[in-house]
Amino acid sequence: MPANKLTLIEEQVQETFPLTPIQEGLLFNWIKQSEAGRQTNQITVGLTGELNEDAFARAWDTVALRNEMLRAVIRWEEDETPSLRIMKTWKPPVKDHDLSGLPEEEQESAVGCIRAADRNEANLSRSLFVVSLCTLGRGQYRMIVTFHRLVSDEDSDGRILDEFLRAYESVVQGDGAALAAKPPYRQYDAFLRAQRTNRAKAYWKRALAGYEPRDHFPVERIGAFGTESGIGTSQSDGTELWKRSSRAVPLSLQQALSRFTAKHGLDPAAALYAAWTVLLRCYSDSADVMFGVRMPGRPQPFEEIVACATNTLPLRAVVDDAETALDFMQDIALKVHDLSGHAFDSPADIKACCPLPSGESIIDSVFRIETPMYSCPAGGTLAVTGYEAEEGYEHAVNVTFRNGSEPSVKLTYDAVKFKASTMSRVLDHYLRLLENMIGCADQPLSEVNMLSDGERNTLLTEFNRTDTAVDGEWTIPGRFARQAALTPEHTAVMFRNTRLTYRELNERANGLARRLRRERIGPNTVVGIYMERSSDMMVAIMAVLKAGGAYLPLDPDYPEERIRFILEDSGARMLLVRSGSDGQVPFPGLTLAMDDAAAAAEDCADLAPLHTGEDVAYIIYTSGSTGKPKGVMIQHKAIMNTLCWNFDYYRYDGTEVVLIMDSFAFDNSVQDTFSPLLVGASIVILEQAKRLDAGYIGDVIESCRVTRLSTVPTLYTILLEHAYPKMGSLKLVIVAGENLSLKLAANHFAALPNCRLFNEYGPTENSVNTTVYELTPECGEILIGKPISNTKCYVVGKDNRLMPIGLPGELCIAGRGLSQGYVNRAELTRAKFVDNPFEPGTSMYKTGDLARWNEEGNLEFLGRVDRQIKLKGYRIELDEIEQALLRYEPVKQAAVVDLTSPNGLKYLCAYFTADGKVDAEHMKAFLMLELPAYMIPAHMMQIERIPMLTSGKINRSALPAPDTRPAAGKGGSGLPPTAIERDLLVLWEETGGRPGTEAHEPVFSDADSILLMRFYAKINKKYPNVLSITDLFKHTSIHDISKRIETRLVR
């Protein structure tokens, strides 16, 4: 039994009522959230005058006697069907707090703490109604009245206060004036139960058909699914779970709204709801949106009833951008009219028409229109000097539009999930949309803009101030020849025990380039290079460029079929190989060996250039969505933009030694290779067979005194784990190509505190690099940073509409570094390289990556659009789950994939590596703090190593298949059910669970809320006080619950 739970004596019970459908929903949400104070309404009233304490207490006795719900006690743990017990008599808990001895500022702080404590006390296990009286000074008081939402809603607050003041004056005056009679609660309860019909279910099935629930707002999940830095989650010390932001509605907008709705015969609510709908459409980048609206539930003769009578109903609308704002408002008005006929429908019945995991809401925001109802009785001995009402909230975002003499719009939001700056912008955007929709009602919604001119300028100009002068005449071979003349005897390339000076590399490349020109290799002619990593590889690349051609690197580890396809698709005229590899790759064109005698005999002087910055420098093939790789063509002017930015940003000089970690067939090698070689620095090439051997790489770093390297996070994780004692010469590390985790950043600075760490982002289509961000030991988030020189980034929605700061969208890129397109893929090129709507006459590349801006103009990478899956009605970012796994201390590497079971059910599977055996239950408990339940992988496999591609990225297709086959009659684990499992399976079927359920099946994730509550009641009788009902939400199967019971019984 919970601490301080009220003892109930049945003889004191006047009546018992089953919970109404609305109360059932509130009870279930309270149990699931297990957060005290989240479901309370509270009013704080300033009082002045000589207060009679006896009259004060008697007045509240009178109010409680008149309103059954204020004498209610709920019982649900002992009974399969939760119920309200109305006590015959009830002394409301009235607490006195003398704060008169405190300074004024301390009084306010103390009142805040009392309010928080009262929210905790208005608890289902104790009293549902609490009153506090704070004495601030002579004749100065603050009264705090707190109700649990199961017994009172926001529309009851003013009624209760009015009754109290009238009862108080009656007691003080001794006139015995009777308050107006009201119908008993039993009549209202009977009325509610008469409203439930099958017609309602049919309506909601139609209304919600095909809806896909989503987060309409950018949820912050950094750290825990618990706290954002600096925000508390406990209310015991006065710190609130919620934050608030508000705006006064400008007088001009008030007047415009009144004139507009009067002119068109619209209820103002339709305009207010329509603007919020359009905002959700913009924020979620989805035309199909839904939010909650509050529907009053007090028809005659129940207008004065104190009860939980206001229902929250989902309002769904599909926004057609071609529709005018006026037409859309009229559509919303019709929808609201339809909803008014369903004000008493059961929330459980509504949710059942849009199946989701148990306990998950189908809406994430609620819009309430509030009309001030309270008016202070005149002529009393007590004067009301202030009135503040705060209602409890179930949903993450709550909007209150307050009518009256000083209208305002208030946003109350979950401070755990959302940043204050983002929510502040929500209000600004809402008011701007409302103003624009009213002012331009005949224009299509596509032309209604929520961004201010200042915001557009920030997104398009301030965040993209990257214009930098670049000499367009410089090409890679031209710049290299210049450098070779400046530092001819400096080491250019190191491989194994050999070194090539700049003079040697230049002369060998010149000789081979002349041989290539004799074979008619010139501008935009493609030359394949098929050889293992070596000094010869570098000579070959430079020779092709000097000849004027475009080099096409082929990794020898590629399958033969892939190499054959690339050579054929690219139209390569020649294939350069090393002796011994000739003939290994079928190629109909000319194959030339590096040690060809004719090439060796060629003149080694510099060649006159044949190409310009407009010509193609190289072609890199990347994976394609059709299963066939696609070739990206990069011009000299594009890659030179990236290289020139590199020289300046990273401050390269001739003392640097750069390790080439990536395959030459991976575009990051282009930047790593040429940035050093065009400024006189040295590069180190790894042996092909040992390129993923951490010990060997550490030896190379140590022996060659490597100062810089760039690699993917997966490979760098392994390096830090196995080779960091040999990495002391490093001054700068760049990671790119995959998500960087905070754990990897922390490990880097722990191992190499004097080595700088950069996170780069960039698709091959934008010449290797697009943005960069330098991390520090103190950084609390991973960003991809700001655009590099002559590069512009845009975060857009599906219709290329600019997304505001903080909102996710597709990252698009424009600027000097863009590729000219794909080889032989004109249709794909047109689809990905589109006209730039923000700079007409230029192109914009659609990356397919999700990102968002922060206030400082840095971009945050959120994953791939094509790694966003839908599971149980939810859209899920697999990258987000991987990052949560990496925040679990023992985990070294992680990968998450979505799979399909033999019976056709989709599920998530997580793979991870760790030093020792990881307790899966402990890790799952950690993830429950980080992620919502529907994102927790059903299977978690600890494996020895995460398979990698030749690029060092995770090879997801090579991850082992999990064995998920259930063994019939053995609980799905291959073992017979335990005694506790057998007990629970019986109770599950008795409750109404599916017969034949296996112990390991995740049945709780989709179970009905009332079913779970009844199941818990049965468990509690069988195993008293062993479980909390919240255990049913933290675990998904009978097996999980049985283990929980077993553990606690042992204790």
N, C-alpha and C positions, 0 to 999 in steps of 0.2 A: 504494500500500500504506500503511495507517495507520501512524502513528509508533509505534515500539516493538513492532511486531507480531512474534510469535515466528516464527522460521524453522523450518520443518518438514522433517526429513530422513526420507524414506519408510522407510529401512532401520531406523529406530528405532521404527516403528509396529508394535505387537503385533497389534491387531485394529482393524477399522473397522466402525462401526455406523451405519445411518441413524438420524436423529432419531426419537424416539418422538412420537406426536401431541401429547403435552403439551409436549415440548421444542420442537416446531415452533411452537406457539403462543407460547411464551416468547421464542423467537428473533425472531419477527415483531414482537412487542410491543416488544422491546428496540430493534430497528432503527427502528421507527416513532417511539418516544419519544426515542431518541438521548440519553438521560440516564444518564450513568455512575452506578453505585451504586444505581439504582432496583430492580434485580433481584438483589440480593445478600442472603444470610442471614449474620448475623454473631453470634458469641458472644464475650463478654468475661468472662474468668475470673480471679478473684483467687487468687494462689498464695503460700503462705508455706513457708519451709524453705530448706535449702541446695541450690540448683539446679545440676545438672551440665549444662553447656551442650552437651557432646558427646552425652550421653545424650538431651538434649532434641531435638537434630537427628536422631539415629538413630531415636528413637521415632516422629518424624513420617515418616521414610523407611519405617518398618515399616507405619504406617497407610496411607500412599499405596500401598505394594505390595499390601496386602490389599484395597484398594478401587479398582477400575478407574476409577471416575468421578473420583477425585482425580488420575488420571494422564491425564485426557482433554484433548484439544485439539479445538476446533471449526473446521471449514472450511466456508464457505458462499459467499464472494464469488467464488471461482474455479470452483465446481461448481454445476451446475444443481440438483442434489439435495444439500442440506446434510448433513454427516455428522460423527460423532464419531470421532476417531482416538485409540486407547488406546496410550500410549507404553509400551515395554518397561520402561524405568526412568524415574524421575522424582524429581528433588530438589525438594521443595516450597520455594518462596521463603520462607525464615525470616529475618526482619529483626530485628536487635537495636537497641533504643533505650534509652540510658542517661539516665534522667531523675532520677537520684538527687541531682543538684546543684540541682534546682529546688525552690522552696517548694511546699507541698502543693497550694495552690490552682492554681499554675501547672502542676503535674503533671497535674491533672485536665483542664485546658484542652489540654495537649499530647496527652494520651491521646485526647481528642475529635478533635483534628486528625489523629492517626494512624489512628483508626477511619475517618474520612472518606476519607483518602488510600487506605487499603486497599480501601474500597468501590469507589473509582475503578479501582484496579489489578486487582481481580477482574473482568476485562473479557474479552469474547469475543475480542478481538484479542491478548490476552496470556495470563496464567495465570488459570485458573478457580478457583484455590485459593491463598490467601495466609495466612501466619502471621506475627504480630509478637509479640515479647517485650519488654515494657517493664520495666526495672529501676527500682523506686521507692526502694529503700534496701536495706540488708543483709537478705537473706532475704525481701524484699517484692517481688512481681512482679505484673504484669498481662499476661495472655496474650490476644491478640485473634486469632480465627480467622475468616476470611471466605471464603465459598463463593459462586460464582455459582449461581443457582437451576436452571440447566440440568443441574447435576451433583449437587445435594443439595437436599433440602427441609427444612422445620423439624423433621420427625420424625427426620432423620438427625443433627441436631446433638448430641443427648445420646449417641447411639451412637458418634459419632466421638470425642467427648471421653473417653468411657469407654475406648475402645480405646487412645487416646493415653496415658492415665494408667497403664493396665495395661502397655502396651509400655514406657513410661518406667521403671516400677518393675522390670520384667524386665531392662532393660539395666543399671540401677544395681546391682541385686542380683547380676547375672551369672548368674542361674539358668536363663536360656534358656527360661523357661516359654512354651509355645506358646499363642496365642490360639485360641479355638474356631473351627473351620473354618466357612465360609459358602459358599453356592452361587456360582458365577461369574456375572458380569453377563450373559454370553451366554444363560444359561438364563432369566434374568428377561426379557431382551429377547424371546426366543422366546415366553415366556408372554404378554407384552403383545400381541404381534402376532396371537396366536391369539384374542384377545378381540374383534377388530373384526368385526362382523357387520352385515348389512343390517337385522337386527332392531332394532339400536340406532338406525339412522336413522329407521325407521318410528316408534319410540317418541318420538323428539324432535320429529318432525313433528306428532304428535298433541299433545305436551306444550306446544309453543310456538306452535301455530296461533293466529293473530290477535293475538298480543301486540304491543303498541306500546311500544318502549323509551322511557324518559324519565329525566330527572334527578329522583331522589327527594328530593334535598336542594338547598337554595337556593345555587346556584353564584354566587360573587362574581366578576364579570368586569370590574371597574373597572380602568382603566389598560390592562393587557395580559392576554392569555390566558396570562399569565406571572406577574405579581407583584401581591400585595396589599401595600399600603404597610407597610414595615417587615419584610417577609419575604424572605429571600434564596432564590435558586434554585440556587445553586452549592454544591457540597459540597467544593470544593477547600480551603476555609478552615474546614471543620468545620461550617458552616451547613447545616442539614438541609432537604431538600425536604419533609419530613413533620413534622407536629406530633402530639403525643400528649396524650390526656386520659384519666384513669382514675378509677375509684371502687371502693372496697372494697365488697363485697356485705355488707350488714348481717347480723348473726348471725340475727336474727329471720326475714329473708327466706331465708337458707340453710336454716334448719330447716323453714320453711313449704314450701319447694320440695321438700325431701326427703320430708316427710310426704305432700304432695299427690301426687307422682309414685308413691310407694309405694302409696298408697291406691287409685289408679286404674290401676296397672299400666303407667304411662307411662315411657318413657325421658326423663330430664330434658332431653335435647336437644330433644324435641318442644315442651316448654314454652318453652325459651329461643328456639327458632326462631319459635314462634307469636307471642311478644311482639314480636320484631323485625319480623315481618310486619305486625302491627297498627300498629307505629310507622311503617313505610313507607307504609301506607295513609293514615295521618293526615298525614304530611309531604307526600306527593305528591298528596293529595286524589283518589286513584284507588283503586278497589277491586281492580284487577288489578295485582298487584305481583310483583316477582321480585328475588332476590338470590342470591349465590353461597354454597354451603356446601362445606367442604373434606372430601373423601372419601379415606380411607386406601387405599393401593394395595399393601399388603404381605401377601398371604395366605401361608400356609405353603407352602413352606419358606423364604420370602423375608423373614421378619420382620426380619432384621438387615441387609438389603441397603442400601447407601448409594447413593441414586439420587434422581432427580426422580420420585417415585412418588406424590405426593399430588395428586389432581385437584380442580379447582374446578368444580362442577356447578351449573347454575341451578335454584333451587327456586322454582317459580311457584305462587302461590295467589291465589284470588279471595276476598276478604273479604266475607262476608255479615253485615251488621250485626245481622240478626235471629238469627243463630246464637249459641249460648252459647259462652262461653270454653272450657269443657271439650270441647264437640263440635269446636270449631275445633282445639284441641290434638290431638285424636285424628285429625282430618283430616290435620294436618301430619305426625303420626307415620306414617300410611300413605304419604304422599308421600316421606318420608325412606326408608322401607323400599323403595319402588319405585326410588328413586335409587341405593340401595346395589347394585342389580343392574347399574348402568351406570357403576361407578367408573372403568372403564378406557376409556370412550368418548372419541373424539377431539374436542377443543375445536373444531377446524375443521369437523367434521361437525355438531356441535351448532349452531354459529353459522350454518352454511349453511341450517339449518331456520328461521332468523329473519333473513332478508336485511337487511343494513345496509350503508352505505358501507364500503369496505375498511378494515379495521383498527379499526373502532369496536366497542366491547364491548357486549354485550346486557345487562350488569349494571353497576351502579355501586357496589355494596357487597358485601362478603364477610363472612360470620359464621363464626368458627372457635372450636371448643371445645377447649381445651388442657388436657391432663392431664400434670402434671409427670412426665417419664420419666427424668430424670437422677438417679442416686444415686452419690455419690462412693465409690470403693473404699476400704475401711477399712485402716488400718495402713500407709499409704504414707509415703515420705519427704517428699512434698509434700502440703500440706493445701490444700483448696479453701476459700477464705474468701468467695467471692462468685461469683455466676453470673447473667449477664444475656444474654438472647437477643433479637435483633431480626431479624425476617424482612423480606425485600424485598416490595414491594407493587406490584401492577399496577393496582389499582382505587382509586377516589378515597376510599372510606370502608371501613375494615377494623376489624371488631369481634373482639376476642379475649376469650372468657369463660374465665377460668383457674380450674379446679377445684383442690382441695387443701385444706390446712389453713387457708389464708388466701385464700379465693376473691375474685376481683376481675374487673371488666370494664374492658377497655382499648379506647380508640378511637384508631386511627392514621389520620390523614386528610391529604389533599393540602393543604399549607399555602398553595399558590398559589390554590386555589379557594375555601377555606372560612375563615370567621372562627373564632377560638378560642372566642368567646363562644357562637356558634351550636352548635358541636360539643360544648361543655360541657353545653348544655341537652339535646342528644341523649341523653347518658348519663343525665341525671336523668329524662328522659321515659321512657327504656327501663326503668329500674329501677322507676319508678312503675307503668308498664303491667304489668310482670311481677308486681309485688306485687298489683295490683288484679285481674288475670286469675286469679291463684291464689286470692285471697281471695274473689272473687265469681264463681266458675267457673260458677254456674248462671244468671248474668245474661246478657242479650244483649250482644254486643260494642258495640252503640251506647251502652250505659251505662258502658262502661269508659273512664275518663278519664285522660289523661296529664298534664293541667294540675294544678298544685297550687292550693290556695285563694289563695295569694299571687299566682300568675300571673294567675288569673281576675280578682282584684281590680285588678291593674295594668292589664289590658286593658280592663276594663269601667268602672273608676272612676278610677284615677290618670291614665290617658291621656285621659280624657273629663271632666275637671273644668272645665267651661265654663259652668256656670250663672251667668247675669248678669241683673240686673233690667232689664226693658224696659217702658216705658209702653205697654201694649197699646191704649190709646185713640188714640194718634197714628197718623194716616194720612199718606200723602205730601202730598195737597193741604192738609191741616190744618197740617202742619209747615211747608210752603212759605209759606202765608199768614202764619204767625207770623213767618217770617224776612223776608218782604217788608215787613212793618210795622216791623221793626227796622232794615233797611238799604234803604230804598226807592230811593235814588239810586245805589246801588252797581251796577256792571255785572254783569248776570247772564249774558248771552249775547253772544258775538262771532261774527259771520259776515261774511266778506268785509270791507267797510269800514263795516259797520253794527253798532250795539250796542243791546241792550235792557237797560234797568235793571230791577231787581227790581220796581219799581212798574209799569213798562210791561208787563212780562211778566205780572204778576199781573192787571192790569186787562184786557188783551187776552184772557187765558184766561178771566176771569170773564164777559166779554161773550159769548164763544163758548159757554161752558158753559151760560149761560141759554138760548141758542138751541137747544142740544142737548136741554136739559130740555123745551123746548116740543115737541120731536119724540119725547118719551117715552123719552129716554135716562136711565137710572137705574142703581141697583145691579145689577151682573152683566150689564148689557146690553153687547154687544160692538160696538165702533166701529172699523172699519178705517181706517188712515191710510196713504194712498198718495201719497207726494210725495218729492221729492229732499231731501237734507239742507239745512236752512236754519233761520233763526229761526222761520219759520212752523211747521216741524215741531215745535219745542219748544212753541210756543203750542198747537198741536193736542193734543199729548200731555197737557199740563197741563189743558187744557179738558175733555177726556174724563174725567180723574180728578176734577176739580172737579164735573162733572155727576153723578158717582157711577158712571160706566160703567167698563168694562175696555177699555183700548186694545189694538189689534192692529196692530203695525207691519208694513208691506209694502214691501219693497225694490223700487224701480222696475227694478232690474237682474234681478229674477226673471223667468223665462219666464211668458208670459201664462197658460199652462195651470196652472202652480203657483199663481199668484195667484188664479185662478178657483176652484181646488180649496180653497184656504185660506178664501176668503170664504164659500164654500158650506158647508164642514165646520164652521166656527166659528159659523155662524148669525148673522153680523154683521148688525145692523139698519141701519147707516148706514156710508157711506164718505166720509171727509174727503179732499179733493183741493185742489190749487192751481189757479187759473184757467189754462186752457190744457191741463190734463191731463184735464179732465172728458170722460168718454165713451171714454177710451182703454182702460179696463178694464170689460168687461161686468159689470154688477152690477144685480140685479133690485130691490135696495132703494133707499133714499134716498141720493143723492149730494149732498154739500154742499161748495161751494167756500169756501176760507178767507176770501176777500174778499167773501163774501155780504153784501149791504147790510143785511139784517135783523140779521145777527149784529153788524155794526159799530155798529148803533143801540142795542144792548142796554145795560142798566145794567151798569157795570163794577165795582160794589161786590162785596165777598166774599159768597159764597153760604152758606147754612146747609147743613151736610153731611147727605147722605142715607144714606151708607154707614158701615160699621164695619170693623174690622180683619178680620172674617171674610169680607168681600166680595172678589171677584177684582179685582186692580189691572191686570193685563195678561195677555195670552196671547202666548207666543212659539212659533212653529212650528220644530221641528227635524227633521232627517232621520230617516226611519223605516226599519226593516229590511224592510218590505213594499214599499218603493219610493215610498210616499206619506208626506208629512210628517205629524208628529203634533203637536197643539197642547198646550202645557204651561200650565196655569192656575196663576197665583201670586196668593195673597191679600195684602192690605195688611199684615197682621200678619207674614207670612213675609218679605216684602221689607224691611219696616222693621227686622226683626231684623238683616239683613245690613247695612243702612245705618247703624244705630246702632253696630254693631261697627266699621264703617268710620270713623265719626267719632272713636271712641276709639282704635283701633289706629293709624291713620295720622295722627291729630292734625290733622284739617282745621281751617283757620280762614279768615277772610275774605280773606286775602292770596293764597290759592292761585289759580293759573290752570291749568285742566285741559283738555287737548286730548282731544276725543272722536274716537278713531281708528276705532271699530267702527261698523258699520251699526246703525241703530236697530232693525233686525230681529234683531240678535244680542244675547243677553241681557246680555253684558258692558257694553253701553251703558247699561243700567238703573242699574248701580252707578256708572259713570263720570259719568252725568248728574245723578243725584239726590244723591249724596254731596256734591258741591260746592254744589248749589243749596239744600240744606236747612241749610247753615251760613253762607251769605253769600259764598261764593267765586264765581269766574267760570268759565264753560265756553266753549271755542272749537270751532266746528263747521267741518269741512272741506267744501270743495265736492265734490259728488257725482262729477263727471268727473275730479277730480284726487286722489281719496282714496288711490290707490296710487302716486302720483308722489312719490318720495323727495325730490327737489329742492324741490318745492312745499311738502311737509310741513315740511322744514327751514326754509324761508322763513317759514312760519306760526309755527313755534316761536320763531324769532328775533324776528319783528316783534311778536308778542303776549306775549313774555316768559313763555312757558309753563313752569310749574314741575313739572307732573305729567302723565304719560300712561300709558295701559294699552293693550297690544296683544298680538298673537300673536307667538311667536318668529320665524316666517318673515318677517313684515313688519319686525320690529325688526332682524333681521339686515341687511336691505336698507338700513334707515335708518342704522344705524351705519356701513355701508360708504360711503354716498353723502352723508349729511347731518350727520355728527357735528360738524363745525366750527361749525354753526349751533345746536347743541343745548346750549350752555353754561349756559342758564338753568335747565335741568332739575335738580330736587332729588330726584325720586323717580320710578322707572319700575316698572311692574308688567307682567309677562308672564303669559299664561294661554292656555288653549285648545289648546295643543300641548306636546310635549316640549321642555323647555329643555335645551340642551347646555352642557357645561362651557366649550366654546370660545366660545359666545355670551356667557356670563357673563364670561369673561376679556376678551373684546373690549369689553364694556360698561365694565369698570373701567379698561381701558387708555385708552378714549376719554373717559370721564366719571368720573374717580376720586372726585369728591365727590358723586356721585349714588347714592342708595341703590337697591338692586335687590331686588324681591320676586317670588317665584314663587307664583302662586295656582292653586288647583284647585277646580273645582266644576261639577257638572252643572246644566243649566237647571232640573232638577227640584228643586233645593235652593236656589232663589233666588240664583243667580249664583255664590256663593262658599261653599266648605265648609272649606278648609284654606289655610294660608299659611305661607311660609317665606322668611326674609330671607337672601339670599346675601351673602357677603363675598369679598374678593379671595383669601382663603386657603382657601376651601371646596374640598374635594376630591370632593364628590359633589352630585348634584342631588336634592333632596327636595321634597315638596309640603307638608311641615310638619305643624302641629297643627291640630285643629279650632277653628273660630271660636266665638264666643259661642253658647250654647244649642244646640250641635250635638254629636252623638255619632257616632263612626266605629267601625265594626267590620270586621275582616278575617276572613272566614268561608270554610269549605269548601262543597262542594256541598250538604251537609245542614245548613247553617247552624251547623256546629261551629266554635267559635272557633279560629283558627290562632294558634300561639304567635308570639312575637317572632321576626322573621327569616324567617318562612315566608310565601310568597305565597298569596293567596286573593282572593276577590271583595270589593271595598270596598263596604260598605253604610253608609247614612247614616240617622240619626234626628234629630229635634229640631224646633225651632220653624220652621225655614226650609223645611220640606218642602212641595212642591206638593200640592194636593188631587187631582191626577190629570190624565188626558188628556181632551181634548174628544172626546166620542162614542166613546171607546175603553175601555169598561168592562172588557172582558176583559184588555186590556193593562195597565190600571190595577191590576187585582187581581194580575196576574203580577209587576209591578214594585214595587208598594207593598204589602208583605206585613205580617202581624202581626209585631211586634218580639218575638222570643223572649227578649230580655234585659231588656225592660221591658214586661210584659204590659199591654195596653190602649192601646199606642201603635203607630205604623206605622214601618216601616223600608223605605228605598228601596234596591233592588238596582241598582247602577250599571252592572254589566257591565265594570267596570275592575278590573285586577289591581293589587294593592298589597301592601306588607308594612310592619310596624312595625320601627323600630330601638329600641335600648335606651333612647334619650332620649325616646321617645314621639313621634318624627317619622315621618311616613309617606313611603314611597318609591313612586312611581308606576311600574308595570312594563308598562303597555300595556293595550290593549283585549283582552277575551276573544275578540272576533270578529276581531281582527288576529293571533290565534294560529293558525298554519296547521300542517298536517302534510305533511312532505316526506321521502321515503325512510324512512318509519317514525318520524321525529323530529318532535316538536312544537317549533315555532320561533316566537319573538316577532319580528315584522318591525321593531318599534320598536327592539329591541336592535341589529339590524344597522345601522339608520339612525344610532344614536348612535355606533357604532364608526366608520362612515364619517366622521362629523363630527369625530372625534378625529384624522383624518388631516389634517395641517396645510393642504394646498392646498385642501381641499374647503370650500366656503362653505355650500351647502345640499345636502340629500340626501333621497331618497325611495326606498323599496324596495317592490316589489309582487311577488306570485306570479302567474305566467302559465302558460299551457298551450300547448305547441308543436303544430303541425299533426298530429303523429303521436301526440298525447295525453299527452306527458310533461310533468309539472309542473316548473317551474324558477323560480329567483329572478332578478329583474332590478333592478339598482340604477341610479338616475338621480342625477346630481350636477352642480353648477356649480362653477367654479373660475376664477381670474383668467387663468391660462394653460393650455396644454395639459398634461394630467396623464398621466404614464407609468402605464398600466394595470397593467403587471407589477409596478411598484414598489408601487402601491396594494394590489394583491392580496397581495403579500408582507407588507405591513403588517397587512392584515386577518387573515392566517394567525396572527399573533401575538395578535390580539384575540379571535378567534372559532374555534370548532371547524370542521373542514373542511366539514361538511354545511351550515353557515350561510353559506358564501362564495357570493355571487351568481354564477350562471353567465355572466351578461352585465352589463356596466357601461357605461352610456351617459353621456358628458359632453354636456350640452345647454346652450344659452345661458341659459335661465331655467326655473325650476320654476313651472308654472302654478298660479295661486291662485284660490280662490273669493272671492266678495265679502267674506267675513268675514276674509280674509287668510290662511286656512289653505290647506294644499296641496290642489290639485284633482287627486287621483290618477287619476281617470277620464280626464283630459285629457293624461296623459303619452303620448308617442309610442310606437308599437309598434316593438320592436326587429326588425331583419331578421336572423332566425336560420336562414334557409333554407340548407342545405348545397348546394354545387354538386357534383354527382356526379363523382367522379374528380378533383376539384380540392381535396381536403382540406377541403371545407366552407367555404373562405374565398373562393372565386371565382378562386383562383390554383392553378396546378399544384403538386403536392407537391414540396418541395425534395429534393435528393439524400439528405439525412439523414433526412427524413421517410419517403422510400421505403425506406431501410434499416430504419428502426424498424418500419414497417408489416409488412415481411417477417418481422422477428424476432418481432413480436407474434403473427402467425399461426403461426409455427413453435412458439412457446411454448404455443399453445392458445387464443389470443385469437380473437375472432369474425372470420371471413373477411369482407372487404369493409369493414372499419372505416375511417372517414374520419379524417383527421389531427386535426380539431378536435373530434371527439366526446369527451365526458368519460368515457372508458372506465375510467379508473383508480379513480374514486370507488366503483364497484361491483365491482371486481375481487377475486377470491379472493387471500388473502395468499400462498399458495404460488405461485400463478401470477405474482404480481408479483416474488417472489424469483427465480423462474426467468427471467423476462424481464430482470431486472437482470443476472443472470449472463451472459446472451447479449449485452446491451449492453456489459458490461464487457470482453468478449472483442473486440467490434468496435471499441470506443472505450475503451481501457484507462485506468483511473484518471481519467476525465473527470467522471463522475457519482458521487454518493453515492445509495444506495438511498432515503434520505430525500427525495430530489428527486421520487420517484414519489408520495410522499404530499403534497407541497406543490403539485403540479400535477396536472391531471386529464386531459390529452390528449397524444397523440403530438406535436402541434404544439408544446405548451409545453415538452416534454422536448427536442425538436429545437433549439428556440431556446436552451435552456440549454447543450446540447452545443456549438452553434455559437459561443456567446459564450466558452466556456472554451477552445475550440480556437484562437480568435483570440488569446486571451491567450498 
